Amino acid sequence: MSEASLAVFDVDGVVADVRHRLRHIANGRKNWAAFFAAADRDPALSDGVELVHEFARDHDLVWLTGRPEHLRPVTERWFARHGLPAGRLLMRPEHDRRPAKDYKADRLHGLAADRTIAVIVDDDPDVVRRLKRDGFPVRLADWVPHEKTLRQAQERDGRT
């Protein structure tokens, strides 16, 4: 196992632009199947992609996403198509509906037990606040405005 510290990146809103699929879960509608089915068409976010490549040079990469486990093949193909390093991919178990801040804090405490975490990059202000409170080195990905619909999906619905 490498002794390099970890760089932990979220996917949606950090390297993948999900705004085109928010219509499937906006305004009280919750068509999760359509929302997730469109994940393979997410445009890449250049700011996030560049930051991943910067950190991947000197750190072991971990992807920590709220995407459900069934999207693993789609997500891995998306990484390859956009030239992103594979790294270790941690995805939300299918029936885990905890708020993103709780799900991610739990996974990160597990990672931190064995390895040093150099940085965590996430677009969810609630996740960032929680992780800062827990003492993690976290950076807010602010290159895309955090949509109310996405915040609800992450924190209230526990779906991404």
RODO-2510 file (C-alpha; in nm, 4 decimals, decimal comma):
residues 160
     n   res          X          Y          Z
     1     m     0,0000     0,0000     0,0000
     2     s     0,1205     0,3466    -0,0839
     3     e     0,2232     0,5773     0,1961
     4     a     0,1027     0,8866     0,0114
     5     s    -0,1718     1,0834     0,1789
     6     l    -0,5220     1,0764     0,0369
     7     a    -0,6966     1,3333    -0,1799
     8     v    -1,0712     1,2709    -0,1545
     9     f    -1,3040     1,4088    -0,4210
    10     d    -1,6797     1,4098    -0,4594
    11     v    -1,8131     1,3485    -0,8118
    12     d    -2,1409     1,5356    -0,8712
    13     g    -2,0894     1,9111    -0,8672
    14     v    -1,7112     1,8715    -0,8414
    15     v    -1,6092     1,6989    -1,1660
    16     a    -1,9514     1,6094    -1,3114
    17     d    -2,2046     1,8784    -1,4002
    18     v    -2,5451     1,7420    -1,2967
    19     r    -2,7476     2,0540    -1,3712
    20     h    -2,8997     1,9033    -1,6873
    21     r    -3,0597     1,6249    -1,4809
    22     l    -3,1971     1,8246    -1,1893
    23     r    -3,5266     1,8706    -1,3755
    24     h    -3,6029     1,5056    -1,2992
    25     i    -3,6115     1,5727    -0,9242
    26     a    -3,7225     1,9383    -0,9095
    27     n    -4,0527     2,0923    -0,8025
    28     g    -4,1754     1,7988    -0,5968
    29     r    -4,1175     1,5494    -0,8759
    30     k    -3,8846     1,2683    -0,7841
    31     n    -3,8060     1,0600    -1,0897
    32     w    -3,4872     0,9083    -0,9492
    33     a    -3,4625     0,6509    -1,2285
    34     a    -3,4502     0,9252    -1,4935
    35     f    -3,2130     1,1359    -1,2824
    36     f    -2,9625     0,8526    -1,2472
    37     a    -3,0116     0,7242    -1,6046
    38     a    -2,8798     1,0569    -1,7363
    39     a    -2,5572     1,0420    -1,5303
    40     d    -2,3565     0,9137    -1,8262
    41     r    -2,4311     1,2387    -2,0100
    42     d    -2,2919     1,4734    -1,7434
    43     p    -2,0487     1,7269    -1,8879
    44     a    -1,7127     1,7436    -1,7117
    45     l    -1,6364     2,0476    -1,4959
    46     s    -1,2913     2,1674    -1,5997
    47     d    -1,2082     2,3316    -1,2654
    48     g    -1,2680     2,0074    -1,0811
    49     v    -1,0960     1,7912    -1,3420
    50     e    -0,7838     2,0105    -1,3263
    51     l    -0,7805     1,9979    -0,9468
    52     v    -0,8092     1,6175    -0,9463
    53     h    -0,5112     1,5888    -1,1816
    54     e    -0,3127     1,8306    -0,9666
    55     f    -0,3688     1,6300    -0,6482
    56     a    -0,3378     1,2878    -0,8166
    57     r     0,0292     1,3609    -0,8943
    58     d     0,1326     1,3392    -0,5273
    59     h    -0,1610     1,1744    -0,3480
    60     d    -0,3624     0,8564    -0,3637
    61     l    -0,7030     0,9440    -0,5040
    62     v    -1,0303     0,8429    -0,3426
    63     w    -1,3671     0,9252    -0,4971
    64     l    -1,6331     0,9605    -0,2260
    65     t    -1,9726     1,0028    -0,3839
    66     g    -2,3310     0,9906    -0,2718
    67     r    -2,4181     0,8203    -0,6016
    68     p    -2,5779     0,4815    -0,5374
    69     e    -2,3717     0,1671    -0,5860
    70     h    -2,5654     0,0601    -0,8966
    71     l    -2,4063     0,3551    -1,0812
    72     r    -2,0534     0,2148    -1,0376
    73     p    -2,0141     0,0952    -1,4011
    74     v    -2,1579     0,4220    -1,5382
    75     t    -1,9324     0,6277    -1,3122
    76     e    -1,6183     0,4297    -1,3952
    77     r    -1,6868     0,4615    -1,7699
    78     w    -1,7521     0,8342    -1,7224
    79     f    -1,4129     0,8758    -1,5454
    80     a    -1,2354     0,6948    -1,8313
    81     r    -1,4166     0,8942    -2,1000
    82     h    -1,3125     1,2216    -1,9353
    83     g    -0,9532     1,1182    -1,8677
    84     l    -0,9893     1,1064    -1,4901
    85     p    -0,7783     0,8706    -1,2803
    86     a    -0,9742     0,5753    -1,1466
    87     g    -0,8602     0,5880    -0,7841
    88     r    -1,0650     0,4114    -0,5193
    89     l    -1,4391     0,4625    -0,5704
    90     l    -1,6583     0,4701    -0,2582
    91     m    -2,0297     0,4802    -0,3397
    92     r    -2,3423     0,4996    -0,1291
    93     p    -2,4965     0,1602    -0,0476
    94     e    -2,8334     0,1204    -0,2221
    95     h    -3,0533     0,1597     0,0859
    96     d    -2,8474     0,4178     0,2749
    97     r    -3,0618     0,7318     0,2859
    98     r    -2,8669     0,9276     0,5463
    99     p    -2,7933     1,2908     0,4657
   100     a    -2,4763     1,3270     0,2582
   101     k    -2,2973     1,4996     0,5456
   102     d    -2,3525     1,1983     0,7729
   103     y    -2,2785     0,9337     0,5113
   104     k    -1,9577     1,1053     0,4018
   105     a    -1,8355     1,1868     0,7549
   106     d    -1,8771     0,8203     0,8482
   107     r    -1,6793     0,7000     0,5441
   108     l    -1,4076     0,9604     0,6014
   109     h    -1,3592     0,8692     0,9668
   110     g    -1,3014     0,5129     0,8468
   111     l    -1,0442     0,6266     0,5889
   112     a    -0,8698     0,8544     0,8396
   113     a    -0,8212     0,5653     1,0804
   114     d    -0,5610     0,4151     0,8434
   115     r    -0,4340     0,7007     0,6269
   116     t    -0,3662     1,0723     0,6360
   117     i    -0,6183     1,2781     0,4411
   118     a    -0,4557     1,5785     0,2741
   119     v    -0,7704     1,7291     0,1228
   120     i    -1,1392     1,6629     0,0711
   121     v    -1,3160     1,8488    -0,2111
   122     d    -1,6965     1,8629    -0,2027
   123     d    -1,9608     2,0953    -0,3457
   124     d    -2,2185     2,0564    -0,0680
   125     p    -2,1900     2,3381     0,1884
   126     d    -2,3548     2,1169     0,4547
   127     v    -2,0958     1,8440     0,3968
   128     v    -1,8135     2,0988     0,4077
   129     r    -1,9400     2,2491     0,7359
   130     r    -1,9736     1,9050     0,8956
   131     l    -1,6300     1,7911     0,7829
   132     k    -1,4649     2,1128     0,9001
   133     r    -1,6357     2,0678     1,2366
   134     d    -1,4931     1,7147     1,2487
   135     g    -1,1437     1,8539     1,1831
   136     f    -1,0964     1,7398     0,8235
   137     p    -0,9037     1,9460     0,5654
   138     v    -1,1915     2,0282     0,3346
   139     r    -1,2301     2,2587     0,0378
   140     l    -1,5602     2,3800    -0,1046
   141     a    -1,5941     2,3219    -0,4789
   142     d    -1,7621     2,6507    -0,5638
   143     w    -1,7228     2,6558    -0,9425
   144     v    -2,0907     2,5643    -0,9932
   145     p    -2,3655     2,7275    -0,7855
   146     h    -2,5069     2,4732    -0,5418
   147     e    -2,8663     2,4237    -0,6524
   148     k    -3,1475     2,3970    -0,3978
   149     t    -3,2719     2,0826    -0,5749
   150     l    -2,9327     1,9144    -0,5443
   151     r    -2,9028     2,0154    -0,1789
   152     q    -3,2380     1,8534    -0,1053
   153     a    -3,1343     1,5358    -0,2909
   154     q    -2,8121     1,5169    -0,0913
   155     e    -2,9239     1,6219     0,2533
   156     r    -3,2957     1,5494     0,2838
   157     d    -3,3480     1,2609     0,0415
   158     g    -3,0060     1,0994     0,0912
   159     r    -2,9951     1,0058    -0,2770
   160     t    -2,6740     1,1541    -0,4144
***
